[in-house]
Amino acid sequence: MGNNFEALSGLGWELIQVHLLHKATDFKLATYRGKGDHEVEAVRYSEVEQAVWINKDQCFKPVPQNAWEFHIGGYQVIEKYLKSRKGRKLSLAEIDHVPVVAGALAFTVGQMDRIDEAYLAAFPGGG
């Protein structure tokens, strides 16, 4: 059980580091596209395009649906971040932050599955 617990602990630690943005992921998501004034007019997600639009000309893509729909604290993370900036122009730092968050969320989805598998290996009877 010791090795299983260490594996589970390592997965949790890695997740914490990504959530605190201390560790980058390898995901290449949410590239900012389009020309315009960078103003957040209305935030909408296109499942077909895997894109998060901030106005009629500019978006972040690809954003997988599971990253777009991911909730923390009752909020859809990317949607909340962008909607809180509605009516103003995104700064370069804000534009650069969206891909980091999208990568962290996509990593989280996969890591949750790995944590579930490690937990079942460590505690086969359900703990």
C-alpha positions as CSV (number, residue, x, y, z in Angstrom):
1,M,0.0,0.0,0.0
2,G,2.9,2.4,0.7
3,N,3.9,2.7,-3.0
4,N,0.2,3.2,-4.0
5,F,-0.2,6.0,-1.4
6,E,3.1,7.6,-2.6
7,A,1.8,7.5,-6.2
8,L,-1.5,9.1,-5.1
9,S,0.3,11.7,-3.1
10,G,2.5,12.6,-6.0
11,L,-0.5,13.0,-8.3
12,G,-2.2,15.3,-5.8
13,W,1.0,17.3,-5.4
14,E,1.3,17.7,-9.1
15,L,-2.3,18.9,-9.3
16,I,-1.7,21.5,-6.6
17,Q,1.4,22.9,-8.4
18,V,-0.6,23.3,-11.6
19,H,-3.6,24.9,-9.8
20,L,-1.2,27.4,-8.1
21,L,0.3,28.0,-11.6
22,H,3.7,27.0,-10.2
23,K,4.0,24.4,-12.9
24,A,3.1,24.8,-16.6
25,T,1.3,22.1,-18.6
26,D,2.3,20.9,-22.0
27,F,-1.2,21.8,-23.4
28,K,-1.2,24.2,-26.3
29,L,-4.7,25.6,-25.8
30,A,-6.6,28.8,-26.1
31,T,-4.5,30.7,-28.6
32,Y,-5.8,34.2,-29.0
33,R,-7.1,34.8,-32.6
34,G,-8.6,37.5,-34.6
35,K,-8.1,41.2,-35.1
36,G,-9.9,43.9,-33.2
37,D,-9.8,46.1,-30.1
38,H,-9.7,43.2,-27.5
39,E,-12.9,44.4,-25.9
40,V,-15.0,41.7,-24.1
41,E,-18.4,42.4,-25.5
42,A,-20.1,39.0,-24.9
43,V,-18.6,35.7,-23.9
44,R,-19.8,32.7,-25.8
45,Y,-18.6,29.2,-26.4
46,S,-18.8,27.4,-29.8
47,E,-18.6,23.6,-29.3
48,V,-18.1,23.0,-33.0
49,E,-15.1,25.4,-33.2
50,Q,-13.9,24.7,-29.6
51,A,-13.6,28.4,-29.3
52,V,-14.4,31.0,-26.7
53,W,-15.5,34.2,-28.4
54,I,-15.2,37.6,-26.6
55,N,-16.6,39.6,-29.5
56,K,-17.6,39.0,-33.1
57,D,-14.0,38.9,-34.3
58,Q,-11.7,37.6,-31.5
59,C,-11.6,34.3,-29.7
60,F,-9.5,31.8,-27.8
61,K,-9.1,28.4,-29.4
62,P,-8.9,25.5,-29.1
63,V,-10.6,25.2,-25.8
64,P,-11.9,21.7,-25.2
65,Q,-15.5,21.5,-23.9
66,N,-14.4,19.8,-20.7
67,A,-12.1,22.7,-19.9
68,W,-14.8,25.3,-20.8
69,E,-17.4,23.5,-18.6
70,F,-15.1,22.9,-15.6
71,H,-16.5,24.4,-12.4
72,I,-14.6,25.5,-9.3
73,G,-16.5,27.1,-6.5
74,G,-19.7,27.0,-8.4
75,Y,-18.4,28.9,-11.4
76,Q,-17.3,28.0,-14.8
77,V,-13.7,29.2,-14.6
78,I,-12.9,30.6,-18.0
79,E,-16.4,32.0,-18.5
80,K,-16.2,33.8,-15.1
81,Y,-12.8,35.2,-15.8
82,L,-13.8,36.7,-19.1
83,K,-17.3,37.8,-18.1
84,S,-15.8,39.7,-15.2
85,R,-14.0,41.8,-17.8
86,K,-17.0,42.5,-19.9
87,G,-17.1,46.1,-21.3
88,R,-13.4,46.6,-21.3
89,K,-10.3,45.7,-23.3
90,L,-8.2,42.7,-22.3
91,S,-4.6,43.5,-21.3
92,L,-1.8,41.5,-22.7
93,A,-1.4,39.8,-19.3
94,E,-5.0,38.8,-19.3
95,I,-4.8,37.5,-22.9
96,D,-1.7,35.5,-21.9
97,H,-3.5,34.2,-18.7
98,V,-6.4,32.5,-20.5
99,P,-4.2,29.8,-22.2
100,V,-2.5,29.0,-18.9
101,V,-5.9,28.6,-17.1
102,A,-7.3,26.5,-20.0
103,G,-4.2,24.2,-19.8
104,A,-4.5,23.9,-16.1
105,L,-8.2,22.9,-16.4
106,A,-7.5,20.4,-19.2
107,F,-4.7,18.9,-17.0
108,T,-7.1,18.8,-14.1
109,V,-9.6,16.7,-16.0
110,G,-7.0,14.1,-16.9
111,Q,-5.4,14.2,-13.5
112,M,-8.7,13.5,-11.8
113,D,-9.0,10.3,-13.7
114,R,-5.4,9.3,-12.7
115,I,-6.1,10.1,-9.1
116,D,-9.3,8.0,-9.2
117,E,-7.3,5.0,-10.6
118,A,-4.5,5.5,-8.0
119,Y,-7.0,5.7,-5.2
120,L,-8.7,2.5,-6.3
121,A,-5.2,0.8,-6.4
122,A,-4.3,2.1,-2.9
123,F,-7.7,1.3,-1.4
124,P,-9.3,-1.5,-3.4
125,G,-12.2,-1.8,-1.0
126,G,-13.1,1.8,-1.4
127,G,-11.1,3.1,1.6
